[in-house]
């Protein structure tokens, strides 16, 4: 079974949304025996906090189920369990380089399978929750297409 970890700054918006979007797609495509995922933060700022309320609202609008979430910071132990770690922006990458030894070369931008390289903006700052979820959904479809 492949294990994917999504990472963003606080683990309350982008990475946790990506986690639940992928979990729904895994369920819809009956890939439960081939793929699992979870999400983590690069910072300690939001540790223990739930999904940011506007992101919950956007997930609800899309019919994406979620449960109570407790933000966690990524650890080397998480890395050791992972087959892929996808980050949202270059700041996440810098922090990951500081926090982890990428001896398996598995840390990639979430857009790595896209035809062009861009960052997934942080909707906590921009309030663009719809746009971010649209982008995450598209990138997750590409991830599934390329790793399954």
C-alpha positions in Angstrom: 0.0 0.0 0.0 1.3 3.5 -0.9 1.3 6.1 1.7 1.0 9.8 0.8 1.5 12.7 3.2 0.3 16.2 2.3 2.2 19.1 4.0 1.5 22.8 4.4 2.4 25.4 7.0 -0.2 24.8 9.7 -2.1 21.7 8.7 -5.4 23.4 9.0 -6.2 24.4 5.4 -4.4 23.1 2.3 -2.8 19.9 3.5 -5.8 18.7 5.5 -8.1 19.6 2.6 -5.9 17.6 0.2 -6.0 14.7 2.7 -9.8 14.6 2.8 -10.2 15.2 -1.0 -7.9 12.2 -1.7 -9.7 10.1 0.9 -13.0 10.7 -0.9 -11.4 9.9 -4.3 -9.8 6.7 -2.8 -13.3 5.7 -1.6 -15.0 6.6 -4.8 -12.5 4.7 -6.9 -12.3 1.7 -4.5 -8.6 2.2 -4.0 -8.6 1.6 -0.2 -6.3 -1.4 -0.5 -3.8 0.5 -2.7 -3.5 4.0 -1.2 -3.7 5.8 2.1 -2.9 9.3 3.2 -2.6 11.8 6.0 -1.5 15.4 6.4 1.0 17.3 8.5 2.4 20.8 9.2 5.8 22.3 8.9 5.3 24.7 11.8 4.2 24.3 15.4 1.8 27.3 15.2 -1.5 25.4 14.8 -0.6 22.1 16.6 -3.8 20.5 18.0 -6.1 22.8 16.1 -9.0 21.7 13.9 -9.6 22.5 10.2 -10.0 26.2 9.7 -13.8 26.9 9.6 -13.9 28.4 6.1 -12.1 25.4 4.7 -14.7 23.1 6.5 -17.4 25.1 4.7 -15.7 24.6 1.3 -15.3 20.9 1.9 -19.0 20.6 2.9 -20.1 22.4 -0.3 -18.2 19.8 -2.3 -19.6 16.9 -0.3 -16.3 15.9 1.0 -16.6 14.2 4.4 -14.2 15.0 7.2 -13.8 14.4 10.9 -12.4 16.3 13.8 -8.8 17.1 13.0 -5.8 17.8 15.2 -3.0 19.5 13.4 0.3 17.8 13.7 3.9 18.7 12.7 5.7 16.3 10.4 8.4 14.1 11.9 11.2 11.9 10.5 9.0 8.9 11.7 6.2 10.1 9.4 8.7 10.5 6.6 10.0 6.9 7.1 6.4 5.6 6.7 5.8 7.6 3.5 6.1 6.8 -0.2 5.3 10.3 -1.3 5.3 13.7 0.5 3.6 16.5 -1.4 4.1 20.1 -0.2 2.0 23.2 -1.3 4.6 26.0 -1.7 8.3 26.7 -1.7 8.2 27.9 2.0 7.0 24.4 2.9 9.9 22.9 1.0 12.4 25.0 2.8 11.0 23.9 6.2 10.9 20.3 5.1 14.6 20.5 4.1 15.3 21.7 7.6 13.1 19.2 9.4 13.7 16.0 7.4 16.5 13.9 5.8 15.0 13.2 2.4 17.2 10.1 1.9 14.4 8.5 -0.3 14.0 11.6 -2.5 10.2 11.5 -2.0 9.5 15.1 -1.1 7.8 16.8 -4.1 5.6 19.8 -4.9 1.9 18.8 -5.2 2.1 20.1 -8.7 4.9 17.8 -9.8 2.7 15.9 -12.3 1.3 19.0 -13.8 2.4 20.5 -17.1 3.4 23.8 -15.4 4.8 24.5 -12.0 2.9 26.7 -9.6 2.3 26.9 -5.9 -1.0 26.3 -4.1 -1.7 29.6 -2.3 -2.5 29.7 1.4 -6.2 30.5 1.7 -5.8 31.4 5.3 -4.2 34.6 3.9 -6.1 35.0 0.6 -9.6 33.7 1.4 -9.6 31.8 -1.9 -10.9 28.5 -0.5 -12.8 27.6 -3.6 -9.8 28.2 -5.9 -7.5 26.2 -3.6 -9.9 23.2 -3.4 -10.3 23.3 -7.2 -6.5 23.2 -7.7 -6.0 20.5 -5.0 -8.7 18.3 -6.7 -7.0 18.7 -10.1 -3.5 17.9 -8.7 -4.8 15.0 -6.7 -6.4 13.5 -9.9 -2.9 13.8 -11.5 -1.3 12.2 -8.6 -3.7 9.2 -8.7 -3.2 8.9 -12.5 0.6 8.9 -12.2 1.2 6.7 -9.1 -1.5 4.0 -9.4 
